Amino acid sequence: MIVRWRIIVALMSRSRPPVPPMQTIEPTAWRAQPWRNGAGVTHELLRWPAGDPFAVRISVADVSAPAPFSAFAGYRRWLYLLDGGPVTLALDDGEVVLAAPGDGLAFPGAARVAATAVERPSRDLNFMVSDALPARVELLRGAGRSELAGAAVAVFAVAGDVTAAAGDIVRPLGRHGCAWCTDAGLAVELAAGAVAAALVIER
């Protein structure tokens, strides 16, 4: 399956015009759409490759009331609180409370997960990756610099001042901005108190 995804991505990249080594996606470019189960609204930042089935999807969900999450069998999910809350999530093995920006959890896409209590309407970052791809997610906190490289890399600014660089391209990420690159690396600089979530698809 991993080989299949890499072949698909390689063929698609040949058919498209070259893209910059790093793309940035600001909230003004988000695309609103209903949840798969119709219980809420999500804002899609990126789908890679475009169309279905996708290998990677990055989105931000509005969670304003108790509701079940949509099921995505065949994917892994990482979710981080951005704003609002606290939000209590019920899973098969217990409850998790997301109270501060950067609080999060990982779970299989087929898992039964529901928001059971929402004190204030929240927004939550979602990284979704096909089970066929090797991937890792890191939560970066506080002043420092990180070097990330892989078949694809994304960095999302959860809070504070975050700067992403690819080669000679250096761009500060605004609040909830996202940097994305493929077959390259990103250098990420965080100021004191900043928080960022990083997704790396391994080569």
Contacts in CASP RR format, 6 or more apart in sequence:
PFRMAT RR
TARGET T0000
AUTHOR 0000-0000-0000
METHOD contacts of the structure
MODEL  1
MIVRWRIIVALMSRSRPPVPPMQTIEPTAWRAQPWRNGAGVTHELLRWPA
GDPFAVRISVADVSAPAPFSAFAGYRRWLYLLDGGPVTLALDDGEVVLAA
PGDGLAFPGAARVAATAVERPSRDLNFMVSDALPARVELLRGAGRSELAG
AAVAVFAVAGDVTAAAGDIVRPLGRHGCAWCTDAGLAVELAAGAVAAALV
IER
1 130 0 8 1.000
1 131 0 8 1.000
1 132 0 8 1.000
2 132 0 8 1.000
2 133 0 8 1.000
2 134 0 8 1.000
4 132 0 8 1.000
5 55 0 8 1.000
5 130 0 8 1.000
5 132 0 8 1.000
5 133 0 8 1.000
6 151 0 8 1.000
8 49 0 8 1.000
8 55 0 8 1.000
9 48 0 8 1.000
9 49 0 8 1.000
9 55 0 8 1.000
9 151 0 8 1.000
9 182 0 8 1.000
12 49 0 8 1.000
12 50 0 8 1.000
13 182 0 8 1.000
19 182 0 8 1.000
20 169 0 8 1.000
21 166 0 8 1.000
21 167 0 8 1.000
21 169 0 8 1.000
21 181 0 8 1.000
21 184 0 8 1.000
22 164 0 8 1.000
22 165 0 8 1.000
22 166 0 8 1.000
22 169 0 8 1.000
22 171 0 8 1.000
22 179 0 8 1.000
22 180 0 8 1.000
22 181 0 8 1.000
22 184 0 8 1.000
22 186 0 8 1.000
23 179 0 8 1.000
23 180 0 8 1.000
23 181 0 8 1.000
24 164 0 8 1.000
24 171 0 8 1.000
24 173 0 8 1.000
24 177 0 8 1.000
24 178 0 8 1.000
24 179 0 8 1.000
24 180 0 8 1.000
25 45 0 8 1.000
25 46 0 8 1.000
25 177 0 8 1.000
25 178 0 8 1.000
25 179 0 8 1.000
25 180 0 8 1.000
26 174 0 8 1.000
26 177 0 8 1.000
27 43 0 8 1.000
27 175 0 8 1.000
27 176 0 8 1.000
27 177 0 8 1.000
29 45 0 8 1.000
30 43 0 8 1.000
30 44 0 8 1.000
30 45 0 8 1.000
30 60 0 8 1.000
31 43 0 8 1.000
31 44 0 8 1.000
32 41 0 8 1.000
32 42 0 8 1.000
32 43 0 8 1.000
33 41 0 8 1.000
33 42 0 8 1.000
33 43 0 8 1.000
33 44 0 8 1.000
34 40 0 8 1.000
34 41 0 8 1.000
34 42 0 8 1.000
35 41 0 8 1.000
35 42 0 8 1.000
35 61 0 8 1.000
35 69 0 8 1.000
35 70 0 8 1.000
36 70 0 8 1.000
36 71 0 8 1.000
36 72 0 8 1.000
37 68 0 8 1.000
37 69 0 8 1.000
37 70 0 8 1.000
37 71 0 8 1.000
38 70 0 8 1.000
39 67 0 8 1.000
39 68 0 8 1.000
39 69 0 8 1.000
39 70 0 8 1.000
40 61 0 8 1.000
40 62 0 8 1.000
40 63 0 8 1.000
40 64 0 8 1.000
40 67 0 8 1.000
41 61 0 8 1.000
41 62 0 8 1.000
42 59 0 8 1.000
42 60 0 8 1.000
42 61 0 8 1.000
42 62 0 8 1.000
42 126 0 8 1.000
43 59 0 8 1.000
43 60 0 8 1.000
43 61 0 8 1.000
43 62 0 8 1.000
44 57 0 8 1.000
44 58 0 8 1.000
44 59 0 8 1.000
45 58 0 8 1.000
45 59 0 8 1.000
45 60 0 8 1.000
45 178 0 8 1.000
46 56 0 8 1.000
46 57 0 8 1.000
46 58 0 8 1.000
46 154 0 8 1.000
46 178 0 8 1.000
46 180 0 8 1.000
47 54 0 8 1.000
47 56 0 8 1.000
47 57 0 8 1.000
48 54 0 8 1.000
48 55 0 8 1.000
48 56 0 8 1.000
48 57 0 8 1.000
48 152 0 8 1.000
48 182 0 8 1.000
49 55 0 8 1.000
53 130 0 8 1.000
54 130 0 8 1.000
55 129 0 8 1.000
55 130 0 8 1.000
55 132 0 8 1.000
55 133 0 8 1.000
55 201 0 8 1.000
56 127 0 8 1.000
56 128 0 8 1.000
56 129 0 8 1.000
56 130 0 8 1.000
56 133 0 8 1.000
56 152 0 8 1.000
56 154 0 8 1.000
56 199 0 8 1.000
56 201 0 8 1.000
57 126 0 8 1.000
57 127 0 8 1.000
57 128 0 8 1.000
58 125 0 8 1.000
58 126 0 8 1.000
58 127 0 8 1.000
58 128 0 8 1.000
58 154 0 8 1.000
58 156 0 8 1.000
58 178 0 8 1.000
58 180 0 8 1.000
58 199 0 8 1.000
59 125 0 8 1.000
59 126 0 8 1.000
59 128 0 8 1.000
60 82 0 8 1.000
60 123 0 8 1.000
60 124 0 8 1.000
60 125 0 8 1.000
60 126 0 8 1.000
60 176 0 8 1.000
61 123 0 8 1.000
61 124 0 8 1.000
61 126 0 8 1.000
62 121 0 8 1.000
62 122 0 8 1.000
62 123 0 8 1.000
63 87 0 8 1.000
63 115 0 8 1.000
63 118 0 8 1.000
63 121 0 8 1.000
63 122 0 8 1.000
63 123 0 8 1.000
63 124 0 8 1.000
64 118 0 8 1.000
64 121 0 8 1.000
64 122 0 8 1.000
65 115 0 8 1.000
65 118 0 8 1.000
65 121 0 8 1.000
66 114 0 8 1.000
66 115 0 8 1.000
66 116 0 8 1.000
66 117 0 8 1.000
66 118 0 8 1.000
67 114 0 8 1.000
67 115 0 8 1.000
68 112 0 8 1.000
68 113 0 8 1.000
68 114 0 8 1.000
68 115 0 8 1.000
69 113 0 8 1.000
69 114 0 8 1.000
69 115 0 8 1.000
71 109 0 8 1.000
71 110 0 8 1.000
71 111 0 8 1.000
71 112 0 8 1.000
72 109 0 8 1.000
72 110 0 8 1.000
72 128 0 8 1.000
73 109 0 8 1.000
73 110 0 8 1.000
74 108 0 8 1.000
74 109 0 8 1.000
74 110 0 8 1.000
74 130 0 8 1.000
74 131 0 8 1.000
75 108 0 8 1.000
75 109 0 8 1.000
75 128 0 8 1.000
75 129 0 8 1.000
75 130 0 8 1.000
75 131 0 8 1.000
76 106 0 8 1.000
76 107 0 8 1.000
76 108 0 8 1.000
76 109 0 8 1.000
76 128 0 8 1.000
76 129 0 8 1.000
76 131 0 8 1.000
76 135 0 8 1.000
77 106 0 8 1.000
77 107 0 8 1.000
77 108 0 8 1.000
77 109 0 8 1.000
77 126 0 8 1.000
77 127 0 8 1.000
77 128 0 8 1.000
78 104 0 8 1.000
78 105 0 8 1.000
78 106 0 8 1.000
78 126 0 8 1.000
78 127 0 8 1.000
78 137 0 8 1.000
78 197 0 8 1.000
78 199 0 8 1.000
79 98 0 8 1.000
79 104 0 8 1.000
79 105 0 8 1.000
79 106 0 8 1.000
79 107 0 8 1.000
79 124 0 8 1.000
79 125 0 8 1.000
79 126 0 8 1.000
79 127 0 8 1.000
80 98 0 8 1.000
80 101 0 8 1.000
80 102 0 8 1.000
80 103 0 8 1.000
80 104 0 8 1.000
80 124 0 8 1.000
80 125 0 8 1.000
80 139 0 8 1.000
80 158 0 8 1.000
80 197 0 8 1.000
81 87 0 8 1.000
81 98 0 8 1.000
81 99 0 8 1.000
81 100 0 8 1.000
81 101 0 8 1.000
81 102 0 8 1.000
81 103 0 8 1.000
81 104 0 8 1.000
81 122 0 8 1.000
81 123 0 8 1.000
81 124 0 8 1.000
81 125 0 8 1.000
82 101 0 8 1.000
82 102 0 8 1.000
82 122 0 8 1.000
82 123 0 8 1.000
82 124 0 8 1.000
82 125 0 8 1.000
82 158 0 8 1.000
82 176 0 8 1.000
83 101 0 8 1.000
83 122 0 8 1.000
83 123 0 8 1.000
84 119 0 8 1.000
84 120 0 8 1.000
84 121 0 8 1.000
84 122 0 8 1.000
84 123 0 8 1.000
85 98 0 8 1.000
85 99 0 8 1.000
85 118 0 8 1.000
85 119 0 8 1.000
85 120 0 8 1.000
85 121 0 8 1.000
85 122 0 8 1.000
86 97 0 8 1.000
86 98 0 8 1.000
86 99 0 8 1.000
86 117 0 8 1.000
86 119 0 8 1.000
86 120 0 8 1.000
87 97 0 8 1.000
87 98 0 8 1.000
87 115 0 8 1.000
87 117 0 8 1.000
87 118 0 8 1.000
87 119 0 8 1.000
87 122 0 8 1.000
87 124 0 8 1.000
88 95 0 8 1.000
88 96 0 8 1.000
88 97 0 8 1.000
88 98 0 8 1.000
88 115 0 8 1.000
88 116 0 8 1.000
88 117 0 8 1.000
88 118 0 8 1.000
89 95 0 8 1.000
89 96 0 8 1.000
89 97 0 8 1.000
89 98 0 8 1.000
89 105 0 8 1.000
89 113 0 8 1.000
89 114 0 8 1.000
89 115 0 8 1.000
89 116 0 8 1.000
90 113 0 8 1.000
90 114 0 8 1.000
90 115 0 8 1.000
90 116 0 8 1.000
91 107 0 8 1.000
91 111 0 8 1.000
91 112 0 8 1.000
91 113 0 8 1.000
92 111 0 8 1.000
92 112 0 8 1.000
95 116 0 8 1.000
96 104 0 8 1.000
96 105 0 8 1.000
97 103 0 8 1.000
98 104 0 8 1.000
98 105 0 8 1.000
98 122 0 8 1.000
98 124 0 8 1.000
101 158 0 8 1.000
101 159 0 8 1.000
101 195 0 8 1.000
102 139 0 8 1.000
102 158 0 8 1.000
102 159 0 8 1.000
102 195 0 8 1.000
102 197 0 8 1.000
104 139 0 8 1.000
106 137 0 8 1.000
107 113 0 8 1.000
109 128 0 8 1.000
125 156 0 8 1.000
125 158 0 8 1.000
125 197 0 8 1.000
127 137 0 8 1.000
127 154 0 8 1.000
127 197 0 8 1.000
127 199 0 8 1.000
129 135 0 8 1.000
129 199 0 8 1.000
129 201 0 8 1.000
133 151 0 8 1.000
133 201 0 8 1.000
133 202 0 8 1.000
134 201 0 8 1.000
134 202 0 8 1.000
135 199 0 8 1.000
135 200 0 8 1.000
135 201 0 8 1.000
135 202 0 8 1.000
136 199 0 8 1.000
136 200 0 8 1.000
136 202 0 8 1.000
137 197 0 8 1.000
137 198 0 8 1.000
137 199 0 8 1.000
137 200 0 8 1.000
138 146 0 8 1.000
138 148 0 8 1.000
138 197 0 8 1.000
138 198 0 8 1.000
138 200 0 8 1.000
139 195 0 8 1.000
139 196 0 8 1.000
139 197 0 8 1.000
139 198 0 8 1.000
140 146 0 8 1.000
140 188 0 8 1.000
140 190 0 8 1.000
140 194 0 8 1.000
140 195 0 8 1.000
140 196 0 8 1.000
140 197 0 8 1.000
140 198 0 8 1.000
141 190 0 8 1.000
141 193 0 8 1.000
141 194 0 8 1.000
141 195 0 8 1.000
142 190 0 8 1.000
142 191 0 8 1.000
142 192 0 8 1.000
142 193 0 8 1.000
142 194 0 8 1.000
142 195 0 8 1.000
143 190 0 8 1.000
143 191 0 8 1.000
143 192 0 8 1.000
143 193 0 8 1.000
143 194 0 8 1.000
144 189 0 8 1.000
144 190 0 8 1.000
145 187 0 8 1.000
145 188 0 8 1.000
145 189 0 8 1.000
145 190 0 8 1.000
146 187 0 8 1.000
146 188 0 8 1.000
146 190 0 8 1.000
146 198 0 8 1.000
147 185 0 8 1.000
147 186 0 8 1.000
147 187 0 8 1.000
147 188 0 8 1.000
148 155 0 8 1.000
148 185 0 8 1.000
148 186 0 8 1.000
148 187 0 8 1.000
148 188 0 8 1.000
148 198 0 8 1.000
148 200 0 8 1.000
149 184 0 8 1.000
149 185 0 8 1.000
149 186 0 8 1.000
149 200 0 8 1.000
150 183 0 8 1.000
150 184 0 8 1.000
150 185 0 8 1.000
150 200 0 8 1.000
150 201 0 8 1.000
150 202 0 8 1.000
150 203 0 8 1.000
151 182 0 8 1.000
151 183 0 8 1.000
151 201 0 8 1.000
151 202 0 8 1.000
151 203 0 8 1.000
152 180 0 8 1.000
152 181 0 8 1.000
152 182 0 8 1.000
152 183 0 8 1.000
152 199 0 8 1.000
152 200 0 8 1.000
152 201 0 8 1.000
153 180 0 8 1.000
153 181 0 8 1.000
153 182 0 8 1.000
153 184 0 8 1.000
153 185 0 8 1.000
153 186 0 8 1.000
153 198 0 8 1.000
153 199 0 8 1.000
153 200 0 8 1.000
153 201 0 8 1.000
154 178 0 8 1.000
154 179 0 8 1.000
154 180 0 8 1.000
154 198 0 8 1.000
154 199 0 8 1.000
155 162 0 8 1.000
155 164 0 8 1.000
155 173 0 8 1.000
155 178 0 8 1.000
155 179 0 8 1.000
155 186 0 8 1.000
155 188 0 8 1.000
155 196 0 8 1.000
155 197 0 8 1.000
155 198 0 8 1.000
155 199 0 8 1.000
156 173 0 8 1.000
156 176 0 8 1.000
156 177 0 8 1.000
156 178 0 8 1.000
156 196 0 8 1.000
156 197 0 8 1.000
156 198 0 8 1.000
156 199 0 8 1.000
157 173 0 8 1.000
157 174 0 8 1.000
157 175 0 8 1.000
157 176 0 8 1.000
157 177 0 8 1.000
157 178 0 8 1.000
157 194 0 8 1.000
157 196 0 8 1.000
158 176 0 8 1.000
158 195 0 8 1.000
158 196 0 8 1.000
158 197 0 8 1.000
159 175 0 8 1.000
159 193 0 8 1.000
159 194 0 8 1.000
159 195 0 8 1.000
160 175 0 8 1.000
160 190 0 8 1.000
160 191 0 8 1.000
160 193 0 8 1.000
160 194 0 8 1.000
160 195 0 8 1.000
161 172 0 8 1.000
161 190 0 8 1.000
161 191 0 8 1.000
161 194 0 8 1.000
162 172 0 8 1.000
162 173 0 8 1.000
162 174 0 8 1.000
162 188 0 8 1.000
162 189 0 8 1.000
162 190 0 8 1.000
162 191 0 8 1.000
162 194 0 8 1.000
162 196 0 8 1.000
163 170 0 8 1.000
163 171 0 8 1.000
163 172 0 8 1.000
163 173 0 8 1.000
163 188 0 8 1.000
163 189 0 8 1.000
163 190 0 8 1.000
164 170 0 8 1.000
164 171 0 8 1.000
164 173 0 8 1.000
164 179 0 8 1.000
164 186 0 8 1.000
164 187 0 8 1.000
164 188 0 8 1.000
164 189 0 8 1.000
165 171 0 8 1.000
165 186 0 8 1.000
165 187 0 8 1.000
165 188 0 8 1.000
165 189 0 8 1.000
166 179 0 8 1.000
166 181 0 8 1.000
166 184 0 8 1.000
166 185 0 8 1.000
166 186 0 8 1.000
166 187 0 8 1.000
167 187 0 8 1.000
171 179 0 8 1.000
173 179 0 8 1.000
173 196 0 8 1.000
179 186 0 8 1.000
179 188 0 8 1.000
186 198 0 8 1.000
188 196 0 8 1.000
188 198 0 8 1.000
190 196 0 8 1.000
END
